[in-house]
Amino acid sequence: MTTLFEKISQRELPAEFLYEDDRCFVIRDIVPLAPVHLLIIPRKALVNLYEIEDEDVLLLGHLLKISKKMAEMFGDGNGFRIVINSGKLAGQIVPHLHLHLLTGKSLSQRFS
């Protein structure tokens, strides 16, 4: 089954690419939870963090590096949050690993 993000990556579905390279791309979340809510999506189809292997460590580091770059480009310099939902219980909707970058407002909410 081809995921929504794979279709976007292959240009089968429209999206505004804010950044892309051979390992990932960045788009806006269609249901933003903050003034800036971006999705950093690897091109490699991993369902979630349960699927990562040793060979994926460099990819995950790259995604974090791009997250920082996007926070610098689109944020206000006052901080940002990265969220990775892994599995249905965590709220993952699309079965393709991705990072949520949120910034632009106070994100001081604590999780308990």
Rosetta constraint file for C-alpha pairs under 8 A:
AtomPair CA 2 CA 6 HARMONIC 6.13 0.50
AtomPair CA 2 CA 7 HARMONIC 6.85 0.50
AtomPair CA 3 CA 7 HARMONIC 6.39 0.50
AtomPair CA 3 CA 94 HARMONIC 7.21 0.50
AtomPair CA 3 CA 95 HARMONIC 6.93 0.50
AtomPair CA 3 CA 96 HARMONIC 6.87 0.50
AtomPair CA 4 CA 8 HARMONIC 6.31 0.50
AtomPair CA 4 CA 94 HARMONIC 7.15 0.50
AtomPair CA 5 CA 9 HARMONIC 6.01 0.50
AtomPair CA 5 CA 41 HARMONIC 7.51 0.50
AtomPair CA 5 CA 94 HARMONIC 7.90 0.50
AtomPair CA 5 CA 96 HARMONIC 7.01 0.50
AtomPair CA 6 CA 10 HARMONIC 6.12 0.50
AtomPair CA 6 CA 43 HARMONIC 7.20 0.50
AtomPair CA 6 CA 45 HARMONIC 7.49 0.50
AtomPair CA 7 CA 11 HARMONIC 6.16 0.50
AtomPair CA 7 CA 12 HARMONIC 4.96 0.50
AtomPair CA 7 CA 13 HARMONIC 5.71 0.50
AtomPair CA 8 CA 12 HARMONIC 5.75 0.50
AtomPair CA 8 CA 13 HARMONIC 4.81 0.50
AtomPair CA 8 CA 14 HARMONIC 6.38 0.50
AtomPair CA 8 CA 15 HARMONIC 6.59 0.50
AtomPair CA 9 CA 25 HARMONIC 7.57 0.50
AtomPair CA 9 CA 43 HARMONIC 6.94 0.50
AtomPair CA 11 CA 15 HARMONIC 7.95 0.50
AtomPair CA 15 CA 27 HARMONIC 6.92 0.50
AtomPair CA 16 CA 27 HARMONIC 6.09 0.50
AtomPair CA 16 CA 28 HARMONIC 7.58 0.50
AtomPair CA 17 CA 25 HARMONIC 6.77 0.50
AtomPair CA 17 CA 26 HARMONIC 5.81 0.50
AtomPair CA 17 CA 27 HARMONIC 5.25 0.50
AtomPair CA 18 CA 25 HARMONIC 7.54 0.50
AtomPair CA 18 CA 26 HARMONIC 5.42 0.50
AtomPair CA 18 CA 27 HARMONIC 5.68 0.50
AtomPair CA 18 CA 28 HARMONIC 7.86 0.50
AtomPair CA 19 CA 25 HARMONIC 5.47 0.50
AtomPair CA 19 CA 26 HARMONIC 5.08 0.50
AtomPair CA 19 CA 27 HARMONIC 7.50 0.50
AtomPair CA 20 CA 24 HARMONIC 5.77 0.50
AtomPair CA 20 CA 25 HARMONIC 4.03 0.50
AtomPair CA 20 CA 26 HARMONIC 6.31 0.50
AtomPair CA 21 CA 25 HARMONIC 6.34 0.50
AtomPair CA 22 CA 43 HARMONIC 7.52 0.50
AtomPair CA 23 CA 42 HARMONIC 5.77 0.50
AtomPair CA 23 CA 43 HARMONIC 5.49 0.50
AtomPair CA 23 CA 44 HARMONIC 7.23 0.50
AtomPair CA 23 CA 59 HARMONIC 7.25 0.50
AtomPair CA 24 CA 40 HARMONIC 6.90 0.50
AtomPair CA 24 CA 41 HARMONIC 5.39 0.50
AtomPair CA 24 CA 42 HARMONIC 4.11 0.50
AtomPair CA 24 CA 43 HARMONIC 5.06 0.50
AtomPair CA 24 CA 44 HARMONIC 7.98 0.50
AtomPair CA 24 CA 63 HARMONIC 7.28 0.50
AtomPair CA 25 CA 40 HARMONIC 5.98 0.50
AtomPair CA 25 CA 41 HARMONIC 5.44 0.50
AtomPair CA 25 CA 42 HARMONIC 6.56 0.50
AtomPair CA 25 CA 43 HARMONIC 7.28 0.50
AtomPair CA 26 CA 38 HARMONIC 6.68 0.50
AtomPair CA 26 CA 39 HARMONIC 5.51 0.50
AtomPair CA 26 CA 40 HARMONIC 4.65 0.50
AtomPair CA 26 CA 41 HARMONIC 6.17 0.50
AtomPair CA 27 CA 38 HARMONIC 5.72 0.50
AtomPair CA 27 CA 39 HARMONIC 5.39 0.50
AtomPair CA 27 CA 40 HARMONIC 6.94 0.50
AtomPair CA 28 CA 32 HARMONIC 7.79 0.50
AtomPair CA 28 CA 36 HARMONIC 7.96 0.50
AtomPair CA 28 CA 37 HARMONIC 6.04 0.50
AtomPair CA 28 CA 38 HARMONIC 4.40 0.50
AtomPair CA 28 CA 39 HARMONIC 5.93 0.50
AtomPair CA 29 CA 37 HARMONIC 5.70 0.50
AtomPair CA 29 CA 38 HARMONIC 5.43 0.50
AtomPair CA 29 CA 39 HARMONIC 6.00 0.50
AtomPair CA 32 CA 36 HARMONIC 7.25 0.50
AtomPair CA 32 CA 37 HARMONIC 5.28 0.50
AtomPair CA 33 CA 37 HARMONIC 6.39 0.50
AtomPair CA 33 CA 102 HARMONIC 7.37 0.50
AtomPair CA 34 CA 102 HARMONIC 5.81 0.50
AtomPair CA 34 CA 103 HARMONIC 6.11 0.50
AtomPair CA 34 CA 104 HARMONIC 6.40 0.50
AtomPair CA 34 CA 105 HARMONIC 6.52 0.50
AtomPair CA 35 CA 102 HARMONIC 7.68 0.50
AtomPair CA 35 CA 103 HARMONIC 6.57 0.50
AtomPair CA 35 CA 104 HARMONIC 5.19 0.50
AtomPair CA 35 CA 105 HARMONIC 6.78 0.50
AtomPair CA 36 CA 74 HARMONIC 7.01 0.50
AtomPair CA 36 CA 75 HARMONIC 7.01 0.50
AtomPair CA 36 CA 101 HARMONIC 7.53 0.50
AtomPair CA 36 CA 102 HARMONIC 5.60 0.50
AtomPair CA 36 CA 103 HARMONIC 5.19 0.50
AtomPair CA 36 CA 104 HARMONIC 5.69 0.50
AtomPair CA 37 CA 100 HARMONIC 6.68 0.50
AtomPair CA 37 CA 101 HARMONIC 5.50 0.50
AtomPair CA 37 CA 102 HARMONIC 4.63 0.50
AtomPair CA 37 CA 103 HARMONIC 6.74 0.50
AtomPair CA 38 CA 100 HARMONIC 5.75 0.50
AtomPair CA 38 CA 101 HARMONIC 5.05 0.50
AtomPair CA 38 CA 102 HARMONIC 6.69 0.50
AtomPair CA 39 CA 98 HARMONIC 6.43 0.50
AtomPair CA 39 CA 99 HARMONIC 5.56 0.50
AtomPair CA 39 CA 100 HARMONIC 4.82 0.50
AtomPair CA 39 CA 101 HARMONIC 6.28 0.50
AtomPair CA 40 CA 63 HARMONIC 6.66 0.50
AtomPair CA 40 CA 66 HARMONIC 7.62 0.50
AtomPair CA 40 CA 67 HARMONIC 6.85 0.50
AtomPair CA 40 CA 98 HARMONIC 5.65 0.50
AtomPair CA 40 CA 99 HARMONIC 5.01 0.50
AtomPair CA 40 CA 100 HARMONIC 6.50 0.50
AtomPair CA 40 CA 101 HARMONIC 7.47 0.50
AtomPair CA 41 CA 63 HARMONIC 7.74 0.50
AtomPair CA 41 CA 97 HARMONIC 6.89 0.50
AtomPair CA 41 CA 98 HARMONIC 4.64 0.50
AtomPair CA 41 CA 99 HARMONIC 6.56 0.50
AtomPair CA 42 CA 59 HARMONIC 7.75 0.50
AtomPair CA 42 CA 63 HARMONIC 7.31 0.50
AtomPair CA 42 CA 97 HARMONIC 7.17 0.50
AtomPair CA 42 CA 98 HARMONIC 6.69 0.50
AtomPair CA 45 CA 96 HARMONIC 6.01 0.50
AtomPair CA 45 CA 97 HARMONIC 7.30 0.50
AtomPair CA 46 CA 51 HARMONIC 6.19 0.50
AtomPair CA 46 CA 52 HARMONIC 7.09 0.50
AtomPair CA 46 CA 95 HARMONIC 7.95 0.50
AtomPair CA 46 CA 96 HARMONIC 5.50 0.50
AtomPair CA 46 CA 97 HARMONIC 5.47 0.50
AtomPair CA 47 CA 51 HARMONIC 6.46 0.50
AtomPair CA 47 CA 95 HARMONIC 4.87 0.50
AtomPair CA 47 CA 96 HARMONIC 4.25 0.50
AtomPair CA 47 CA 97 HARMONIC 5.18 0.50
AtomPair CA 48 CA 52 HARMONIC 7.40 0.50
AtomPair CA 48 CA 85 HARMONIC 7.68 0.50
AtomPair CA 48 CA 86 HARMONIC 5.12 0.50
AtomPair CA 48 CA 87 HARMONIC 6.80 0.50
AtomPair CA 48 CA 95 HARMONIC 6.94 0.50
AtomPair CA 48 CA 96 HARMONIC 6.14 0.50
AtomPair CA 48 CA 97 HARMONIC 4.45 0.50
AtomPair CA 48 CA 98 HARMONIC 7.79 0.50
AtomPair CA 49 CA 86 HARMONIC 5.90 0.50
AtomPair CA 49 CA 97 HARMONIC 6.89 0.50
AtomPair CA 50 CA 86 HARMONIC 7.31 0.50
AtomPair CA 52 CA 56 HARMONIC 5.84 0.50
AtomPair CA 52 CA 57 HARMONIC 7.79 0.50
AtomPair CA 53 CA 57 HARMONIC 7.26 0.50
AtomPair CA 56 CA 60 HARMONIC 6.28 0.50
AtomPair CA 57 CA 61 HARMONIC 6.27 0.50
AtomPair CA 58 CA 62 HARMONIC 6.14 0.50
AtomPair CA 59 CA 63 HARMONIC 6.27 0.50
AtomPair CA 60 CA 64 HARMONIC 6.40 0.50
AtomPair CA 61 CA 65 HARMONIC 6.22 0.50
AtomPair CA 62 CA 66 HARMONIC 6.18 0.50
AtomPair CA 63 CA 67 HARMONIC 6.11 0.50
AtomPair CA 63 CA 99 HARMONIC 7.77 0.50
AtomPair CA 64 CA 68 HARMONIC 6.37 0.50
AtomPair CA 65 CA 69 HARMONIC 6.41 0.50
AtomPair CA 66 CA 70 HARMONIC 6.11 0.50
AtomPair CA 67 CA 71 HARMONIC 6.12 0.50
AtomPair CA 67 CA 82 HARMONIC 7.81 0.50
AtomPair CA 67 CA 101 HARMONIC 6.70 0.50
AtomPair CA 68 CA 72 HARMONIC 6.22 0.50
AtomPair CA 69 CA 73 HARMONIC 6.26 0.50
AtomPair CA 70 CA 74 HARMONIC 5.85 0.50
AtomPair CA 70 CA 75 HARMONIC 7.52 0.50
AtomPair CA 71 CA 75 HARMONIC 4.80 0.50
AtomPair CA 71 CA 76 HARMONIC 7.89 0.50
AtomPair CA 71 CA 77 HARMONIC 7.59 0.50
AtomPair CA 71 CA 80 HARMONIC 6.72 0.50
AtomPair CA 71 CA 101 HARMONIC 7.48 0.50
AtomPair CA 71 CA 103 HARMONIC 7.43 0.50
AtomPair CA 72 CA 76 HARMONIC 7.42 0.50
AtomPair CA 72 CA 77 HARMONIC 6.61 0.50
AtomPair CA 75 CA 79 HARMONIC 7.75 0.50
AtomPair CA 75 CA 80 HARMONIC 7.53 0.50
AtomPair CA 75 CA 103 HARMONIC 5.94 0.50
AtomPair CA 75 CA 104 HARMONIC 5.97 0.50
AtomPair CA 76 CA 103 HARMONIC 7.77 0.50
AtomPair CA 76 CA 104 HARMONIC 6.36 0.50
AtomPair CA 78 CA 104 HARMONIC 7.97 0.50
AtomPair CA 79 CA 103 HARMONIC 6.69 0.50
AtomPair CA 80 CA 101 HARMONIC 6.85 0.50
AtomPair CA 80 CA 102 HARMONIC 5.69 0.50
AtomPair CA 80 CA 103 HARMONIC 4.68 0.50
AtomPair CA 80 CA 104 HARMONIC 7.74 0.50
AtomPair CA 80 CA 107 HARMONIC 7.88 0.50
AtomPair CA 81 CA 100 HARMONIC 7.82 0.50
AtomPair CA 81 CA 101 HARMONIC 5.72 0.50
AtomPair CA 81 CA 102 HARMONIC 5.15 0.50
AtomPair CA 81 CA 103 HARMONIC 6.49 0.50
AtomPair CA 81 CA 107 HARMONIC 7.48 0.50
AtomPair CA 82 CA 99 HARMONIC 6.40 0.50
AtomPair CA 82 CA 100 HARMONIC 5.48 0.50
AtomPair CA 82 CA 101 HARMONIC 4.80 0.50
AtomPair CA 82 CA 102 HARMONIC 6.54 0.50
AtomPair CA 83 CA 99 HARMONIC 5.73 0.50
AtomPair CA 83 CA 100 HARMONIC 4.99 0.50
AtomPair CA 83 CA 101 HARMONIC 6.71 0.50
AtomPair CA 84 CA 97 HARMONIC 7.69 0.50
AtomPair CA 84 CA 98 HARMONIC 6.46 0.50
AtomPair CA 84 CA 99 HARMONIC 5.04 0.50
AtomPair CA 84 CA 100 HARMONIC 6.41 0.50
AtomPair CA 85 CA 90 HARMONIC 5.25 0.50
AtomPair CA 85 CA 91 HARMONIC 5.96 0.50
AtomPair CA 85 CA 92 HARMONIC 5.00 0.50
AtomPair CA 85 CA 98 HARMONIC 7.95 0.50
AtomPair CA 85 CA 99 HARMONIC 7.89 0.50
AtomPair CA 86 CA 90 HARMONIC 5.77 0.50
AtomPair CA 86 CA 91 HARMONIC 7.48 0.50
AtomPair CA 86 CA 92 HARMONIC 5.84 0.50
AtomPair CA 86 CA 97 HARMONIC 7.54 0.50
AtomPair CA 87 CA 91 HARMONIC 6.66 0.50
AtomPair CA 87 CA 92 HARMONIC 5.29 0.50
AtomPair CA 88 CA 92 HARMONIC 5.04 0.50
AtomPair CA 88 CA 93 HARMONIC 6.84 0.50
AtomPair CA 103 CA 107 HARMONIC 7.55 0.50
